[in-house]
Amino acid sequence: MRYEVPFVPDAAYAAFLAENAPALEAVYFRLGPDTPDVRLPDAGDASPDDLALGLRAMPGVPRLGLLNAAFHAPETYRGDVLRDIVLLLEGYLAAGAISGIVYADHYLLTALSDASPEVAGALCAVPSINLRLDSFERLAAVLEAVADTRFKFPQALILDRDCNRDTARLAALASRARQAFPGLRLGLMANEGCLFACPFKTAHDAHIALSRLASCPLGPDMNRELGCLRAFYEHPGRMLASPFVRPEDAYHLEGIVDFLKICGRTRPAADLAAIVRAYFAGAFHGNLAWLLDTQEILSGRLEIPNDALPEDFFARTDGCCRDCRACGYCAELAGRLVREREPALPRFGDG
């Protein structure tokens, strides 16, 4: 299995990725501190110069810049704001540091195509996973819209996360997509621990996009107080019902999809390296909640020993009917495995 992984300009992490380039499907990165994507702004984001320097060292690996916010202010589609995005992309292209963009707002994609046919013609446009490509009809419609622009057709895309542990449905979708679009490579998100068919997702993505435009007072506490993190804490079985794919279970998807995407790009580089290594090795020994993006925020309070999950966990949850009240498997398993950790401060002098 190959992997699409985050890129951050940390010397040790970048060297690790370069050493393992044959296992990489692609790397993806935030274009710059002020560019809109589907993560909250972070004052510690790397500069485009720092990113380009590291990305140039990976010439054989597709490098995908993120422009995947759910929506943008109308003025983004014209004038100075659009010009600034074009100039940023031109800079990455001149540095030999970018292969394509990941987008979620087709208005922006069309505006960029119109504003600079040259830039568009040099980059592939990859639909974001947040377009939720869970059927052939949706996938075909999105790719047809890409073909209407001057951007290159994507070489690969990631199917909706809710397909992850439904291999019969996934195989049928993948087969039809490959027949219609020969050569298209298909992937899945591996370690995102979001709720299945998350009822908060549309509003959550919109709040993140809004945070780029104006103050968003609820900020990250929304999920703790009102959203998925509260649901996970109150119903731990939903943590296991999340459609993640553990390192141990990646082999079940061999031959169905071509690669898995590892997420967690806002985490420290050392954590990212540990997560990527676990998937390369096909094994993780630790707190499953820590491994999973979204659930990682709860890993200081809740522990799920990954090694304690049954060997047939994937098989038992593959093709699940999603009637959790009737089934109860994940809730029962969580009742046995999920442990609440006592809050504690580190002891000075501990090594």
N, C-alpha and C positions, 0 to 999 in steps of 0.2 A: 504494500500500500504506500502511496506517495502522500505528501502532506503540504498543504498551504498554511503558512505560519506568519505571525506578525514579525515585522522588522522594526527594531529600535536601534539607534546608533550607540550601542554599548560595545566597546572593543571586544570583550571576551565573548559576548553573545554573537556578534557579527562573525567572529572567527569560527565559532562553533557551527553556525549556519553554513559558512563557506566550506568547511570540512565535510559537511553532510549534504552538499548541493545535489548529488544524485537522488536523494530521497525527497527533494523538494519539488512540489508542483508549481509553487509561486510563493512570493512574499508580498505582504500588503502593508501599507503605512499611511499615516495621516500626512497630508501634503504640507501642512504648516499649522502654526498655532491659531491662525485666524480663519482657516478654511472650515466650511461647515461639513460635519459628518455626524454619524449617529451615536457619538459619544459626547458626554458633557465636556465643556472646555476645561483644559488643564494648564495651569500656569507653567508647568514643567515640560510642556511639549517641546520637542526638538525643533531647531531651525531648519529651513529647507537646505541650507548649505551643509549642515551636519548630516542630514539624511542623504543628500546626494552623494556625499563623499563615501559613505558606507555602501550605498546601493551600487555605485560604480564597480565595486569589487565583486559583484555577482552578475556578470554579463550574460551568463547562460540561463539564468532563472528569470521567468516573467516577474516584473515588479509593478504592482498595482497600487496607484494612489487613490485614496478614499475621498469621494465627493458624494457620500451616501446619506446625507440628511434627508428626512422625510419630505420637507418642503423648504422653500426659501421665500424671502420677502420679494414682492414683485419687482422691485428695483434691481434685484440680482440678475434679472434676465436681460438687462440692457445697461448701457452707460459704463461708468467707472468701475462698478463692482464686477461686472462681467469681464471688462478689460483686465482687471487685476488677476482674475483667475486664469485668463488666457496667458498673461505674461508669466505667471507662476508655472504653468504647464510648459511654456516655451523654454523656461530656464531648466526644468528637469530634462526636457528633450535634448537641449544643447549639452547638458552634462552627461548624456547617455545613461540616465538613471531611472527611466520610466518606460513601461511597455503599454500600460493601459490605465483606465480609471474604473472604479466601481461606483455606480450611480443608483439612486433610488427615485430621483425626481426627473421625469422625462421632459418637463418644461426646460429644466436647466440643460439637459443633454442636447435638446434641439437648439437652444439659444447658443450654446458653445459651438455647435456644428455650423450654424449660420455666421457666427462672429469670426471664426477662424477655420475655414476648410482645411488649411494646411496642418494645423494642430490636430484637428479631428482625424484627418487622414493618416496621421502617424500613430494613433492610439486606438487600441480596441476598447469597446465600451462593454463592461461586464455588469449585468443586472445584479443588484444587491440581493442577498438572501431575504431581505425584508420586503421584497416584492412577492414573497411567498409562492414560489413556483411549485405548486402541489398537484398540477394536472397538466396534461399535454396541451390542452386548449389555452391555458394561461401562459405556459411557456412559449408556445408558438406565437401568441399575440404580442408578447414582450419582444421576442426576437425580430418579429416583423417590424416593430416600431424602431428597433435599433437599425435595421436595414434601410429605413427611410432617412437616416442621417448620413453624414459623411464619415462617421466613425467606422473603424474596422469591425467586422463581425467578431464576437468573442470566440476564443478557442475553447473556453471552459466556463461553466457556471455551477452554482450550488443550488440544489433543490431544497425545498422547504424542510425545516427541521422536524416537522411533524411526520415526515415520511421515514425518519431514521430507523425506527424499530417496527417497520411494517414491510418486510422484505418482498412479499408477494406483490403488493401494490407498487413498491419501488421498482421492482424488476420490470413490471409491465410498463410503467412510465418511462424508464430508462430505455427499454427496447424500442418503444415508439419514437422517442426523441432521437435516438441514434439513426433510425431509419429515415426520419425526415431531415435530419441535419448531420450527414456523415462527417465523422471526424470530431464532433463536439464531445468534449470531455465533461464528465458529470461528477460532482462532489457532494458531500454532506458536511454539516457542522458537527464536529465531534464532541467537544467538551463545553457546550453551552447548556447550563442547567436550568433553562427557563421552564415555566409551567407549560404543560402540553396545551396546544391551542390557546395560548395565553390570552385571557379576556382583557388584560390591561395593556396589551402591546400597542394597539393603535394610538391610544392616548399617551402612552409612555414615549413612543417615538416622536409624537407631536410635541410633547413637553420639552424633549431634548432639542428639537429643532427650534422651538420657541425661545429656549434659553440663549440661542445665538442672536436673537433679535431684540430681546428685552429681558428685564429681570423676571426670574421664575422663582418666587419665594419658597415654594415647597422643596425644590431642589431634590437631592438624592434621598431625602427622608420620606418622600412619597411612598416608595416601595416598602419601607419599614413600617410606616404608620397605616397605609391603606392598601398596599398592593401585594406583589408576589412574595416578598420576604415575610410579611405577616402570615400569608397563607401557608408557606412552608413551615414556619415555626409552630403554627397552630395545628397543622396537619402534616406531620413529617412524611407520611406515605407519599405525598405529592412530590417530594424530593426524588424518590425512586421512580415515580411515574413519569418524571421529566424525560423527554426522548434523547438523552445524552447517549454517547457511545463510549464505553470505557476502553482503555488501551487493550485490555484482555479480549475484548469482543470485536475489535476492528476486523479481524479475519473473516467474520461472518459476512462482511460486505464486499470481500474480494470477488471480482468478477461481475458485481452488480453496479458498483460505482468505481471511478478511477482514482479518487483521492478523497481525503478528509481534511477539513479546515480546522485548525486549532485556534481558539480565540483566547483573549485575555491581554490585549495589547497595552492596557493601562497599568498592568502589574509590573513589578520590578523585573529587570532583565534576568536576574538569577532565578526568579520564580518561573519566568517564561522558559528558560533553558531546562529547568527540571521537568516542566510539563511536556515539552517537546521530546525530551529524552525518554520519558515514560511511554509515549506513543511509539517512538522508534523501537523501544525494547519490548513493547506489547505487555507491559506489566507496570502497576503502580502500587506501592506499599505505603499506605498512609490514609489520611482522611479524605474520603471521596468528595465531600463538600468543598474541600480546599482546591481540588483539581478542577472543579466546575465553575465556569464564569457564571455570575449571578449568585449562585449558592455560596461562593467563596466568602461573601460578606458575612455569612452566618457561621463560618468554620471555627471562629473563636468561641462560639457558644454550643454548637452541635457537632458531633463527631459521628461519621459513618465509616467504620473500618472497611476499606475496599476489599481487603483480602478475605473478609468474612462473608461477602456476598456469595450465594451459591454458584457453582460452576455452570448451572443451567439458567442463570438469570436472564441472559439474552433470549434463550429459547422460550422461556416461560413468558416473557413480555413481548415477544415478536408477534405482530398481528393482534395485539390486545384489542378487546372489544370496547375498551374505554368506558365501560360501565363500572366505575370504581366502587359504587355502593354495593353492587351485586357480587363483584369479584373479591375484593379485599386483600389480594395477594400483596401488593406493595405496602398497604397499611399494616398488615400482619408482620411483614418482614421488617419494616421500620420499627415496629413495636419491640422487636427483638434486638435490633442492631443499633438504632440511633441512640446515642448517649448525650445527655446535656452536660456540658463542661462548666465547672464553676469559674466565674470571672476571677482572674488573679493577676497580680503585678509580678514582673520578673524579679527574682532575687539577685541582689547585687553580689557579684563574685561567682555566679554560676557560669560555667563554661559551656 
